[in-house]
Each structure stands twice: as structure tokens, then as C-alpha cells.
Amino acid sequence: MSFTLSPDTAAAYLAGRGEIADPSAVVEAAELGGGVSNRVVMVRTGEDCLVLKQPRPNLDVEADWPADVDRVHNEAAATRTYEALLAPTELPATVPGVRFEDDEDDVVGFECAPDDARMWKADLLGGSVDVRVAEAVGDVLGTVHEGAADEPERLAPFESKLPFDQLRIDPYHRTVARRHPDVAGAVEAATERLLDSKRTLVHGDYSPKNVLVEDDDTFRVWILDFEVAHRGDPTFDTAFMLNHLFIKSVYNADRGAEYREAARAFFDAYDGRVTWDIEAETVEELGVLMLARVDGKSPVEYVERTETKETLRRIAKRTLTDPIRDLDAFERLVRTETA
């Protein structure tokens, strides 16, 4: 990877590839936020819009966090797979189309989402909790998990768990096991299950920040960011989304019931689309991930109050040690701890 993507280099890069006629065709090139693991640049011409993505070999965080740059090609493959599995459905959901893939400089170009599409995370943090969105992302995840399950040909490109190990297992699970030896055994058991499973296509970052919402005229969700996709255990995805919703229910406790309702709507929609029961495993993984987003390498940035962090730790550890293995019991625990 000799080329470094930036707003200053994007126009010449696209012209050199023949994606645009001339660098002067670019009327705007802007860095998009959230580029901890990738350099992400939005490029507009007079008639087109592209999002360019190039992975960082070392993530932009305080801790040392190297990661294989091939993950961007993994993302392109997973985006295409999601697109293929969603195309025959009538779900109000889509993914950004892959416009090109550059193996030499490890850059992928995607179509832009509409300007009026909002990040669901921003809505949630602002106190706007739309259960329709929770149901839609549950339907999407269940449809993809079920459609890809036990399909060797479809799953073949995703056999490597290296991106998952580097970006999830090591910074979340192993880090938490080291920092909290009192629950290390439970964390390690959950980790082993995740690494052993090959059931379906796992997104690996299925969270509100990777969901865009359109609802001005027609309601639709966009699913983004597939770099951690792999063949693995579906419980990681269900727990990952639930974790974000339940953390917000603690962070914004006055609106906690709304976030908990969204969490239940998400899981029920998912559960109605698959032929397996993973509620117990999902709740176990939820306990691990909640602890990881407080004390792992990548803590949730908006949880700053010590009291909130302590509440999340208590919920997570009780889930792992009691143990709690159904969503109703987990919700009761959250409700009790935030009362």
C-alpha cells in the first residue's frame, strides 16, 4: 500500500484509475467521521458521489492496535453478499453498492447513501427511539444469517477470522479477561464458542453507528461497514446490537424503557427470521460485550460518568456470574440497576 487516501489525494487517485475524467471534476472531497480503523473520504463530482475507504494498518487509538489491511477486501465481499441476500426480499433495507475495488492500494469505492439518511446512533443518543428501525435491522440480520447459514460456497470468502480476532476478540474479550480475572473463565468460554463456530456470515460490527435511516418519503435502512465480517457465530451480531441499545438505556436512564423496548423489538424481529434459538448464548455474549465497552481497548466514548460505568460493570458481571441467560431476566436486571 503505497498510496495514502486523504481529501487532498482523492481526486488525483480517482482520475488515475479512470473513475473520473479529470481531478477538476471533483467539486468536494471531505473526510468522514469515525475513521478510527479506516481513512474514509467522500468525493462529489457534479453528477456522482463516492465514498472511498482505505484501512489503517494501525488503528487511530491510544493503545497499540495493529490490523491486517486486507480487511477492506473482506468488507467488499460481505457488502456484495448482503446485497445478494437482501435483493429478493421486500425488506426496507439496502447496502451501499461497491463501485470499485483496488487490490494494490487497498481502497474500495462505495456509492454514497442519500444526503438525508441519518445515522441511527445520533438519533438514539438524541433521545429519538424509533422501534421501526429496531425491527427493520432485526429483520435484516435474521434474513442474512438464515440465508447464509450452512452455505459453503457463499461462506467460502469469509473463512478467515483474522479481522475478527484483531478488531474484536483481542481488544474486547482477551483484554477484559486480563483486566477482570474474576470473570475470566466465563469470558474465555464465550470466546471459545465464537472462534469455533462456523454457522453463518457474521457482520461483526452490527451497531447503530452502522445503520443509516431514511424516512422523509419512504422508510429504509442502510447497513454499512462490513470489515469484520466472517464465517462464525450469529450470537456475536445479536449481542453486539443489543449491547449498544442497553448501554444507551443506562446512559439515558430517563428514557430507558424506550431503549429496552427497541432492544426487544430488534431481537424478536431477528428471532422470527431464523430457525435456531440463540437467546441464551446471546445474553451470555451481551454480558461480555457490555464489560468490554467499559474496560476493553475501545470503550464507548459517550459514557464518561464513573457512576454509569460502575452500573454497566455490575450488570455485565452479574450476567456472567449468576448466570443470566434469557433476555427478560437481563432486562429486569438493567431496570433494577437503573431505577
Buried (B, 14 or more C-beta within 10 A) or exposed (E): BEBEBBBEBBBBBBBEEEBBEEBEBBEEBEBBEEBEBBBBBBBBBEEBBBBBBBBBEEBEEEEEBEBBBBBBBBBBBBBBBBBBBBEEBEBBBBBBEBBBBBEEBBBBBBBBBEEEBBBBBEBBBEEBBBBBBBBBBBBBBBBBBBBBBEBEEBBEBBEBBBBBBBBBBBBBBBBBBEBBEEBBEBBBEBBEBBBEBBBBBBBBBBBBBBBBBBBEEEBBBBBBBBBBBBBBBBBBBBBBBBBBBBBBBBBBBEBBBBBBBBBBBBBBBBBEBBEBEBBBBBBBBBBBBBBBBBBBBBBBEEBEEEEBBEBBBEBBBBBBEEEBBEBEBBBEBBBEBBE
